[in-house]
Amino acid sequence: MIKIGIIGVGHLGKIHISLLKEIKEYTIIGFYDKNREVSESVEKDLGVKSYSNYEELIKQCDTIDVVCPTPFHFEYAKLAIKAGKHVFIEKPVTSHPDEAKELLRIAYEAGIIAQVGHVEQFNPAVLAARPFITRPVYINAERLAIYNPRGTDVSVVLDLMIHDIDLVLSMVKSDIKKIQANGSHVICETDDIAHARIDFNNGAIANITVSRVALSNKRTLEVFQKENFLSIDLLNKTLTKVELKKEHTLDVYESIIAVRDDKSLIKQPILVKPVNAIKHELELFAQAIKNNTKAAISLDDAYLTMKVIQQIMDGMNK
């Protein structure tokens, strides 16, 4: 059994505790949250021990799950890693890529497993799309959210766009050539709306738009490739493949959009199997610890994402 402790029991921290209870590989030792009123409430409601000292919690565990606000990720993760504990760190891994680089260095020295919670990687629609993604030439991502005060202590780039940056980087296997970005703050002191265009060395282009002051929620990713494209609805967890074919056999799952010369453009819904994305990533983390293998989303991956995020934020500031 993996003895795990949770740091931070806000909205997401409570979800983690509930899911960790369902995963047989984990034993929850307790949690730490500096808000004593919240700690007392969670201890009572979820039946998990509250620690008043995070250093004591770290001592009792094999693994630490860092789910506190982003500005504190670096501090707690660093303490855990230096104590030789495996760590799961919610996204964004840190507030700045330099901090992520430091965690990467000390994690390597400590020989521990570290995973970062880029949960959209495990969205059922993304998992279903993976086998069809070969060499994207153009990606269009939109992530719009109704205003929610939670998470507004950081730019919308760190709050929302980071999901799509992470997905794009996992799909396009090429170095970045150029980044253009702009944004604006509307309600918050930090940016609420942002757009970025990323040009890759292999010719691929990604356009990403995010807003946290929209009238409705939307999370879509369109991946265009030679002779086909994938429409991924991350919110409703659906996947549609549109493909150009010379020959086709129509059945209940296919429909022709258009015909030109001897080719037909065919739309096909793809089966998406239900998956609890957060539970799945925590299960993969347990497997990595047990098998001493690389984490599903490693600190290397998160550091690369953070470097791109920083470039986008620097471009917006200019």
Long-range contacts (C-beta under 8 A, 24 or more apart in sequence): 1-25, 1-26, 1-27, 2-26, 2-27, 2-62, 2-63, 2-86, 2-286, 2-289, 2-290, 3-27, 3-29, 3-60, 3-61, 3-62, 3-63, 4-28, 4-29, 4-61, 4-62, 4-63, 4-64, 4-65, 5-29, 5-30, 5-31, 5-32, 5-51, 5-57, 5-58, 5-60, 5-61, 5-63, 5-64, 5-65, 6-30, 6-31, 6-32, 6-48, 6-64, 6-65, 6-67, 7-31, 7-32, 7-33, 7-54, 7-57, 7-64, 7-65, 7-66, 7-67, 7-68, 7-76, 8-32, 8-33, 8-66, 8-67, 8-68, 8-69, 8-72, 9-33, 9-38, 9-39, 9-42, 9-67, 10-38, 10-67, 10-68, 10-69, 11-150, 12-67, 12-90, 13-42, 13-67, 13-68, 14-42, 14-46, 15-278, 16-65, 16-67, 16-278, 16-282, 17-42, 17-46, 17-48, 18-46, 19-276, 19-278, 19-279, 19-282, 20-65, 20-282, 22-279, 23-279, 23-282, 23-283, 23-286, 25-283, 25-286, 25-287, 25-290, 26-282, 26-286, 29-57, 29-60, 29-61, 30-57, 30-60, 31-57, 32-57, 33-68, 54-79, 55-79, 58-83, 58-85, 59-83, 61-85, 62-86, 62-289, 63-87, 63-88, 63-289, 64-88, 66-90, 69-153, 70-94, 70-95, 70-153, 70-154, 70-158, 71-95, 71-153, 73-99, 74-99, 74-102, 74-103, 77-103, 77-114, 78-102, 78-103, 78-106, 81-106, 81-107, 81-110, 81-112, 81-114, 82-106, 82-110, 84-110, 84-112, 85-112, 86-112, 86-113, 86-114, 86-285, 86-289, 87-112, 87-113, 87-114, 87-115, 88-114, 88-115, 88-116, 88-117, 88-282, 88-285, 89-114, 89-115, 89-116, 89-117, 89-302, 90-116, 90-117, 91-116, 91-117, 91-118, 91-119, 91-162, 91-163, 91-166, 91-302, 92-154, 92-158, 92-162, 92-302, 92-305, 92-306, 92-309, 93-299, 93-302, 93-303, 93-306, 94-306, 95-154, 95-158, 96-306, 96-310, 97-303, 97-306, 97-307, 97-309, 97-310, 100-299, 100-302, 100-303, 100-306, 101-303, 103-299, 104-299, 104-300, 104-303, 107-299, 113-285, 113-288, 113-289, 113-292, 113-293, 113-294, 113-295, 114-295, 114-298, 114-299, 115-281, 115-284, 115-285, 115-288, 115-295, 115-296, 115-297, 115-298, 116-295, 116-297, 116-298, 116-299, 116-301, 116-302, 117-278, 117-281, 117-297, 118-162, 118-163, 118-166, 118-297, 118-301, 118-302, 118-305, 119-163, 119-277, 119-278, 119-281, 120-163, 120-164, 120-166, 120-167, 120-234, 120-277, 121-166, 121-167, 121-170, 121-281, 121-296, 121-297, 122-275, 122-277, 122-278, 122-280, 122-281, 122-284, 122-296, 123-234, 123-237, 123-275, 123-277, 124-237, 124-272, 124-273, 124-274, 124-275, 124-277, 125-232, 125-233, 125-234, 125-237, 125-238, 125-239, 125-272, 126-167, 126-221, 126-232, 126-234, 127-272, 127-273, 127-275, 128-239, 128-270, 128-271, 128-272, 128-273, 129-223, 129-230, 129-232, 129-239, 129-270, 132-228, 132-230, 132-241, 132-270, 133-171, 133-223, 133-225, 133-230, 134-225, 135-202, 135-204, 135-225, 135-226, 136-171, 136-172, 136-204, 136-223, 136-224, 136-225, 137-203, 137-204, 137-205, 137-224, 137-225, 137-226, 138-204, 138-205, 138-206, 138-207, 138-224, 139-168, 139-171, 139-172, 139-204, 139-205, 139-206, 139-207, 139-221, 139-222, 139-223, 139-224, 140-206, 140-207, 140-221, 140-222, 140-224, 141-167, 141-168, 141-206, 141-207, 141-208, 141-209, 141-220, 141-221, 141-222, 142-209, 142-210, 142-218, 142-219, 142-220, 143-208, 143-209, 143-210, 143-211, 143-218, 143-219, 143-234, 144-209, 144-210, 144-211, 144-214, 144-216, 144-217, 144-218, 144-219, 145-211, 145-212, 145-214, 145-217, 146-214, 146-215, 146-216, 146-217, 147-187, 147-212, 147-213, 148-212, 151-212, 152-187, 152-188, 152-190, 152-212, 153-190, 154-190, 155-183, 155-190, 155-191, 155-194, 155-313, 155-316, 156-183, 156-190, 156-191, 156-192, 156-193, 156-194, 156-210, 156-211, 156-212, 157-183, 157-191, 157-194, 157-196, 157-210, 157-309, 157-312, 157-313, 157-316, 158-309, 158-313, 159-212, 160-210, 160-212, 161-194, 161-196, 161-208, 161-210, 161-309, 161-312, 162-305, 162-309, 164-208, 164-210, 164-221, 165-196, 165-208, 165-305, 165-308, 165-309, 165-312, 166-297, 166-301, 166-305, 167-221, 168-198, 168-206, 168-208, 169-301, 169-304, 169-305, 169-308, 170-301, 171-223, 172-200, 172-202, 172-204, 172-206, 173-202, 174-200, 174-201, 174-202, 174-204, 175-200, 175-201, 176-200, 176-201, 176-308, 177-201, 179-308, 179-311, 179-312, 179-315, 180-315, 181-311, 181-312, 181-313, 181-315, 181-316, 182-315, 182-316, 183-316, 186-213, 187-213, 191-316, 194-312, 194-316, 196-312, 196-315, 198-308, 237-272, 237-274, 238-269, 238-272, 239-269, 239-270, 239-272, 240-267, 240-268, 240-269, 240-270, 241-267, 241-268, 241-270, 242-266, 242-267, 242-268, 243-268
